[in-house]
Amino acid sequence: MRSSTPAEQSTTESKFFYGWTIVAVGFLAHIASAFSISSTLSVFLKPLSEDLGISRGVFSLIRSGEILIIAAAAPLVGTLMDRHGARWLMAAGGLVSGAGFLLLGQARDFWQFLLFRWLLISPGDALMGGMVINVSISRWFVRMRGRALALAGMGHGLAKVGMPLFAASLIVAVGWRASWVVLGIVTLVLVVGPSLLFMRRRPEDMGLLPDGRSRARHDGGAPANEAGPARARSAIADIAWSRREALRTPAFWLIIGTFGVAHVGVTGLNLHVFAFVSDQGHPAMVAALVMSIIAFMQFSTPMVWGLLAERSDIAGLIMAKFLIQAAGIFLALSSPGLLSLYAGFFLYGIGMGGTSILVEMIWANYFGRISLGKIRGMGSLFTHAFSAAGPPFFGLLFDFTQSYSLSFSIFIGLLIASAFLSLLLRPPRK
């Protein structure tokens, strides 16, 4: 009888699949990446803009520039991901972002703050942020991709749950400058060491297979009793696409349009929701609690979205996600009371909980693992261009109308438009 090779033993006998280590590192990196996002910056909007003497519209340009920088870097980062994996990219990103946060504490003028964000934090986030983390995880998982992405994404949700209250308390205690220094130190600890020690490019490099499958199952394909969506993902997991081929498919542009249209409002709301609540006469801690409600639902619901995405039609789930968000924003605007405010953003948070899971699932499910970095990078270039319009759109409309009502109402329309676009999504054929 032929004895098993070490690679075969690792795929059939090991009780622990190394892909879950990749998920754990992604969880930590997701926490650190949340330090630079709009909802975190939102807490700093009032004290920082007042201290540096700038309007909210001008302040909003910070986030737009960051999104465009990350968008421009995405195709290059995606190509590097396909060639070399995420290990050194994430370590470098953590180092650069951490240094940027430390320097933010030394900024005395707006232009200094702007340059530190654009030249250090944004490039660092492009190297260690969501796209790099999720592409890495999608390479290690096919059948269990939804739950793996959800577990890692809970790091981002956990950070968003705690960040509004933590940052608001930190600003009160030590000021906004020292608060950035604290975030810089935490970034260095969470990202640099774990990435260098544990990140690996793909399971095949360690003699493993996605999901920890045995080679016998891999050679035989997906089992006959496996659900339709899972069988389809298994069939296309190892198909290679060039950028030109992907750009010629309707699916590529429909994914971009579906998520890009909604992201105009998402990034705008993330940056301005704290100010929106406080402008209604509520204290800062109520505004922070609203942000924490959104973040808690983003933290607690991704696993549900991920498991549903493994078993259901993903286009239908995407439509449901956008409609839930739209209903939540409508409820929050319908009455000035706290009940409708909390309930509306509770619903909105449920929909947001599916965003990162469903967008990563549809890219990986439609275009497979081999070329995912370059395809995902090109997609990010275009979707981030939509996202960049959100913060100044909300901020400049506020400067013009002295209210957020118009921009939030337009956001509801954008979400409904994205819900209808999702009905057109179909897998590409090569």
C-alpha positions as CSV (number, residue, x, y, z in Angstrom):
1,M,0.0,0.0,0.0
2,R,1.4,3.5,-1.0
3,S,2.1,5.7,2.0
4,S,0.7,9.2,2.1
5,T,3.0,12.1,1.2
6,P,3.4,15.0,3.7
7,A,1.3,17.2,1.6
8,E,-1.5,14.6,1.4
9,Q,-1.3,14.1,5.2
10,S,-1.5,17.9,5.8
11,T,-4.7,18.1,3.7
12,T,-6.4,15.0,5.0
13,E,-5.3,14.5,8.6
14,S,-4.7,18.0,10.0
15,K,-7.5,19.1,12.3
16,F,-6.6,22.8,11.8
17,F,-6.6,24.5,8.4
18,Y,-4.0,27.2,8.1
19,G,-6.4,29.4,6.2
20,W,-8.0,30.3,9.6
21,T,-4.6,31.8,10.6
22,I,-4.9,34.0,7.5
23,V,-8.4,35.0,8.7
24,A,-7.0,35.9,12.2
25,V,-4.3,38.2,10.7
26,G,-7.0,39.7,8.5
27,F,-9.1,40.3,11.6
28,L,-6.3,42.3,13.3
29,A,-5.5,44.3,10.1
30,H,-9.2,45.1,9.6
31,I,-9.2,46.7,13.1
32,A,-6.2,48.9,12.2
33,S,-7.6,49.8,8.8
34,A,-10.7,51.2,10.6
35,F,-8.6,54.0,12.1
36,S,-8.4,55.9,8.8
37,I,-12.0,55.5,7.6
38,S,-14.6,58.2,7.3
39,S,-16.6,57.2,10.4
40,T,-13.4,57.5,12.6
41,L,-12.5,60.8,10.9
42,S,-16.1,62.0,11.5
43,V,-15.5,62.1,15.3
44,F,-12.5,64.5,14.7
45,L,-14.5,66.7,12.3
46,K,-15.7,69.4,14.7
47,P,-12.7,69.8,17.0
48,L,-10.2,69.6,14.2
49,S,-12.0,71.9,11.8
50,E,-12.5,74.4,14.5
51,D,-8.9,74.2,15.7
52,L,-7.5,74.5,12.2
53,G,-10.0,77.1,11.0
54,I,-11.6,75.3,8.0
55,S,-15.2,74.6,6.8
56,R,-16.8,71.2,6.8
57,G,-16.8,71.2,3.0
58,V,-13.0,71.8,2.8
59,F,-12.5,69.2,5.6
60,S,-14.4,66.7,3.5
61,L,-11.9,67.0,0.7
62,I,-9.4,65.1,2.9
63,R,-11.3,61.9,2.6
64,S,-12.0,62.3,-1.1
65,G,-8.3,62.7,-1.8
66,E,-7.6,59.6,0.3
67,I,-10.1,57.5,-1.6
68,L,-8.7,58.7,-4.9
69,I,-5.2,57.8,-3.8
70,I,-6.3,54.3,-2.7
71,A,-8.2,53.9,-6.0
72,A,-5.1,54.9,-8.1
73,A,-3.0,52.4,-6.1
74,A,-5.4,49.5,-6.4
75,P,-4.5,48.1,-9.8
76,L,-0.8,48.1,-8.9
77,V,-1.5,46.6,-5.4
78,G,-3.7,43.9,-7.0
79,T,-1.0,42.9,-9.5
80,L,1.6,42.7,-6.7
81,M,-0.9,40.6,-4.7
82,D,-1.1,38.1,-7.6
83,R,2.7,37.9,-7.9
84,H,3.9,38.0,-4.3
85,G,1.0,37.7,-1.9
86,A,0.1,40.0,1.0
87,R,2.9,39.3,3.5
88,W,5.3,42.2,2.8
89,L,2.6,44.5,1.4
90,M,0.7,44.4,4.7
91,A,3.8,44.8,6.8
92,A,4.9,47.8,4.8
93,G,1.4,49.3,4.9
94,G,1.2,49.0,8.7
95,L,4.6,50.6,9.1
96,V,3.8,53.6,6.8
97,S,0.3,54.1,8.2
98,G,1.5,53.9,11.8
99,A,4.1,56.5,11.1
100,G,1.5,58.7,9.4
101,F,-0.8,58.6,12.5
102,L,2.1,59.5,14.8
103,L,2.9,62.5,12.6
104,L,-0.7,63.7,12.6
105,G,-0.2,64.5,16.3
106,Q,2.4,67.0,15.3
107,A,0.3,68.8,12.7
108,R,-0.1,72.5,13.4
109,D,-1.7,73.6,10.1
110,F,-4.3,72.1,7.8
111,W,-1.9,71.5,4.9
112,Q,0.4,69.5,7.2
113,F,-2.5,67.3,8.3
114,L,-3.6,66.9,4.7
115,L,-0.1,65.9,3.5
116,F,0.4,63.3,6.3
117,R,-3.0,61.7,5.5
118,W,-2.4,61.7,1.7
119,L,1.3,60.8,1.5
120,L,1.5,58.3,4.4
121,I,-1.8,57.0,5.8
122,S,-3.6,56.6,2.4
123,P,-0.8,54.7,0.7
124,G,-0.3,52.6,3.8
125,D,-4.0,51.7,3.9
126,A,-3.9,50.7,0.2
127,L,-1.2,48.2,1.1
128,M,-2.8,46.7,4.3
129,G,-6.5,47.5,3.9
130,G,-9.6,45.6,2.9
131,M,-8.8,44.7,-0.6
132,V,-5.5,43.1,0.3
133,I,-7.0,41.3,3.3
134,N,-10.1,40.0,1.4
135,V,-8.2,38.9,-1.7
136,S,-5.9,36.9,0.5
137,I,-8.8,35.2,2.3
138,S,-10.6,34.5,-1.0
139,R,-7.6,32.6,-2.2
140,W,-7.7,30.3,0.8
141,F,-11.4,29.6,0.8
142,V,-14.0,28.8,-1.9
143,R,-16.8,26.8,-0.3
144,M,-16.5,28.5,3.1
145,R,-15.5,31.9,1.6
146,G,-18.6,33.7,3.1
147,R,-17.9,32.7,6.7
148,A,-14.2,33.3,6.4
149,L,-14.6,36.8,5.0
150,A,-17.3,37.5,7.7
151,L,-15.0,36.4,10.5
152,A,-12.1,38.6,9.4
153,G,-14.5,41.5,8.6
154,M,-15.7,41.4,12.2
155,G,-12.4,43.0,13.1
156,H,-13.4,46.1,11.1
157,G,-16.9,46.0,12.7
158,L,-15.5,45.6,16.2
159,A,-13.3,48.7,15.7
160,K,-16.2,50.7,14.3
161,V,-18.3,49.7,17.4
162,G,-15.7,51.0,19.8
163,M,-14.1,53.8,17.9
164,P,-16.8,56.5,18.2
165,L,-17.0,56.2,22.0
166,F,-13.3,55.5,22.4
167,A,-12.2,58.4,20.1
168,A,-14.6,60.8,21.6
169,S,-13.5,60.0,25.1
170,L,-9.8,60.1,24.1
171,I,-10.3,63.5,22.5
172,V,-11.8,64.8,25.7
173,A,-9.0,63.3,27.8
174,V,-5.9,64.1,25.8
175,G,-7.0,66.2,22.8
176,W,-7.2,65.3,19.1
177,R,-3.5,65.3,18.4
178,A,-2.5,62.8,21.1
179,S,-5.4,60.6,20.1
180,W,-3.8,60.1,16.6
181,V,-0.6,59.1,18.3
182,V,-2.3,56.4,20.2
183,L,-3.9,55.1,17.0
184,G,-0.5,55.0,15.3
185,I,1.1,52.9,18.0
186,V,-1.8,50.4,17.9
187,T,-1.5,50.2,14.1
188,L,2.1,49.2,14.3
189,V,1.4,46.5,16.9
190,L,-1.6,45.0,15.2
191,V,-0.3,44.8,11.6
192,V,3.5,44.7,11.2
193,G,4.5,41.7,13.3
194,P,1.5,39.4,12.6
195,S,1.8,40.0,8.8
196,L,5.5,39.1,8.7
197,L,5.1,36.0,10.9
198,F,1.9,34.4,9.6
199,M,0.7,35.7,6.2
200,R,1.1,33.3,3.3
201,R,0.2,33.8,-0.4
202,R,-2.1,30.8,-1.1
203,P,-2.8,27.3,0.2
204,E,-1.0,25.5,-2.7
205,D,2.3,27.1,-1.6
206,M,2.1,25.1,1.6
207,G,0.9,21.9,0.0
208,L,-2.7,22.6,0.9
209,L,-6.0,23.2,-0.9
210,P,-8.7,25.8,-0.4
211,D,-11.1,25.1,2.5
212,G,-8.7,22.4,3.8
213,R,-10.2,20.0,1.3
214,S,-8.5,16.6,0.7
215,R,-6.9,16.0,-2.7
216,A,-9.3,13.2,-3.4
217,R,-12.2,15.6,-3.2
218,H,-10.3,18.2,-5.2
219,D,-9.5,15.8,-8.0
220,G,-13.1,14.6,-8.1
221,G,-14.6,18.1,-8.2
222,A,-17.5,19.3,-6.0
223,P,-19.8,16.6,-4.6
224,A,-23.0,16.0,-6.5
225,N,-25.1,17.0,-3.4
226,E,-23.3,20.3,-3.0
227,A,-25.5,23.4,-3.4
228,G,-25.7,25.0,-6.9
229,P,-23.9,28.2,-6.0
230,A,-21.1,26.3,-4.3
231,R,-20.7,24.0,-7.3
232,A,-20.5,27.0,-9.6
233,R,-17.8,28.6,-7.4
234,S,-15.8,25.4,-7.4
235,A,-16.0,25.2,-11.2
236,I,-14.6,28.8,-11.8
237,A,-12.2,29.0,-8.9
238,D,-9.1,28.2,-11.0
239,I,-10.0,30.1,-14.2
240,A,-7.5,32.9,-15.1
241,W,-8.7,36.2,-16.5
242,S,-6.6,39.0,-18.0
243,R,-7.6,42.6,-17.4
244,R,-8.7,43.1,-21.0
245,E,-10.9,40.0,-20.8
246,A,-12.6,41.2,-17.6
247,L,-13.1,44.7,-18.8
248,R,-15.0,43.3,-21.8
249,T,-17.6,41.5,-19.6
250,P,-20.9,43.2,-18.7
251,A,-20.5,41.7,-15.2
252,F,-17.4,43.7,-14.4
253,W,-19.1,47.0,-15.1
254,L,-22.4,46.1,-13.5
255,I,-20.6,45.2,-10.2
256,I,-18.9,48.6,-10.3
257,G,-22.1,50.5,-11.1
258,T,-24.2,48.6,-8.5
259,F,-21.8,49.3,-5.6
260,G,-20.3,52.5,-6.9
261,V,-23.6,54.4,-7.1
262,A,-24.4,53.5,-3.5
263,H,-20.9,54.2,-2.2
264,V,-21.3,57.9,-3.1
265,G,-23.8,58.1,-0.2
266,V,-22.0,55.6,2.1
267,T,-18.8,57.5,2.3
268,G,-20.6,60.8,2.6
269,L,-22.8,59.6,5.5
270,N,-19.8,57.9,7.2
271,L,-18.0,61.2,7.4
272,H,-21.0,63.4,8.3
273,V,-23.3,61.3,10.5
274,F,-21.7,62.4,13.7
275,A,-22.2,66.1,12.8
276,F,-25.7,65.3,11.4
277,V,-26.8,63.9,14.8
278,S,-25.2,66.6,16.9
279,D,-26.6,69.4,14.7
280,Q,-30.1,68.1,15.7
281,G,-29.3,69.3,19.2
282,H,-28.2,65.9,20.6
283,P,-25.0,65.7,22.7
284,A,-21.8,64.3,21.4
285,M,-22.2,61.0,23.2
286,V,-25.6,60.4,21.5
287,A,-23.9,61.0,18.1
288,A,-21.2,58.6,19.1
289,L,-23.9,56.0,20.2
290,V,-25.6,56.3,16.8
291,M,-22.3,55.5,15.1
292,S,-21.7,52.6,17.5
293,I,-25.2,51.2,16.7
294,I,-24.3,51.2,13.0
295,A,-21.0,49.7,13.7
296,F,-22.4,47.1,16.1
297,M,-24.8,45.8,13.4
298,Q,-21.9,45.8,10.9
299,F,-20.0,43.7,13.5
300,S,-22.8,41.3,14.4
301,T,-24.5,40.6,11.1
302,P,-21.7,39.7,8.6
303,M,-21.7,36.0,9.5
304,V,-25.4,35.8,8.7
305,W,-24.8,37.5,5.3
306,G,-21.8,35.3,4.7
307,L,-23.7,32.1,5.3
308,L,-26.6,33.2,3.2
309,A,-24.2,34.1,0.4
310,E,-22.7,30.6,0.5
311,R,-26.2,29.1,-0.1
312,S,-28.3,31.7,-1.9
313,D,-28.4,33.8,-5.1
314,I,-25.9,36.6,-4.3
315,A,-27.6,39.2,-6.6
316,G,-30.9,38.9,-4.7
317,L,-29.0,39.3,-1.4
318,I,-27.3,42.5,-2.7
319,M,-30.7,43.9,-3.7
320,A,-32.1,43.2,-0.2
321,K,-29.0,44.8,1.4
322,F,-29.5,48.1,-0.4
323,L,-33.3,48.2,0.3
324,I,-32.7,47.6,4.0
325,Q,-30.2,50.5,4.1
326,A,-32.7,52.8,2.2
327,A,-35.5,52.0,4.7
328,G,-33.2,52.7,7.6
329,I,-32.1,56.2,6.3
330,F,-35.8,57.0,5.5
331,L,-36.8,56.1,9.1
332,A,-34.0,58.2,10.6
333,L,-35.1,61.2,8.6
334,S,-38.8,60.7,9.3
335,S,-38.8,62.1,12.8
336,P,-36.4,64.1,15.0
337,G,-36.9,61.8,18.0
338,L,-34.3,59.5,19.4
339,L,-36.4,56.3,18.8
340,S,-36.6,56.8,15.0
341,L,-33.0,57.9,14.9
342,Y,-31.7,54.8,16.7
343,A,-34.1,52.4,14.9
344,G,-33.3,53.9,11.5
345,F,-29.5,53.6,11.9
346,F,-30.0,50.1,13.4
347,L,-31.6,49.0,10.1
348,Y,-29.0,50.9,8.1
349,G,-26.3,49.0,10.0
350,I,-27.8,45.6,9.2
351,G,-27.6,46.5,5.5
352,M,-24.1,47.8,5.9
353,G,-23.1,44.5,7.5
354,G,-23.5,42.8,4.2
355,T,-21.5,45.3,2.2
356,S,-17.9,44.0,2.6
357,I,-19.0,40.3,2.5
358,L,-21.2,40.5,-0.6
359,V,-18.9,42.7,-2.7
360,E,-15.9,40.5,-2.0
361,M,-18.0,37.3,-2.6
362,I,-19.3,38.5,-6.0
363,W,-15.9,39.5,-7.3
364,A,-14.3,36.2,-6.2
365,N,-17.3,34.0,-7.3
366,Y,-17.5,35.6,-10.7
367,F,-13.8,35.8,-11.6
368,G,-12.1,33.1,-9.5
369,R,-9.0,33.0,-7.4
370,I,-6.0,33.1,-9.8
371,S,-6.4,36.6,-11.2
372,L,-8.5,38.0,-8.3
373,G,-5.8,40.6,-7.3
374,K,-5.6,42.3,-10.7
375,I,-9.4,42.1,-11.4
376,R,-10.3,43.3,-7.9
377,G,-7.7,46.1,-8.1
378,M,-9.2,47.4,-11.4
379,G,-12.7,47.2,-9.9
380,S,-11.5,49.2,-6.8
381,L,-10.1,51.9,-9.1
382,F,-13.6,52.6,-10.4
383,T,-15.7,52.0,-7.3
384,H,-13.4,54.2,-5.3
385,A,-13.8,57.0,-7.8
386,F,-17.6,56.9,-7.0
387,S,-16.8,56.8,-3.3
388,A,-14.5,59.9,-3.5
389,A,-17.5,62.0,-4.5
390,G,-19.4,61.3,-1.3
391,P,-17.7,63.3,1.4
392,P,-17.5,66.7,-0.5
393,F,-21.0,66.1,-1.9
394,F,-22.4,66.0,1.6
395,G,-20.1,68.6,3.0
396,L,-20.6,71.2,0.2
397,L,-24.4,70.6,0.2
398,F,-24.3,71.3,3.9
399,D,-22.3,74.5,3.4
400,F,-24.9,75.6,0.8
401,T,-28.1,74.6,2.6
402,Q,-26.9,74.5,6.3
403,S,-28.7,71.1,6.5
404,Y,-28.0,67.5,5.7
405,S,-31.6,66.7,4.8
406,L,-31.1,67.1,1.0
407,S,-28.0,65.0,0.9
408,F,-29.5,62.2,3.0
409,S,-32.6,62.2,0.8
410,I,-30.5,61.8,-2.3
411,F,-28.7,59.0,-0.7
412,I,-32.0,57.1,-0.3
413,G,-32.5,57.4,-4.1
414,L,-29.0,56.2,-4.8
415,L,-29.6,53.1,-2.7
416,I,-32.8,52.3,-4.5
417,A,-31.0,52.7,-7.9
418,S,-28.3,50.3,-6.8
419,A,-31.0,47.8,-5.7
420,F,-32.5,47.8,-9.2
421,L,-29.0,47.5,-10.8
422,S,-28.3,44.4,-8.8
423,L,-31.2,42.6,-10.6
424,L,-29.0,42.7,-13.8
425,L,-26.0,40.9,-12.3
426,R,-25.0,37.7,-14.0
427,P,-21.7,35.6,-13.9
428,P,-19.3,36.3,-16.8
429,R,-18.5,33.6,-19.3
430,K,-15.1,32.9,-20.7
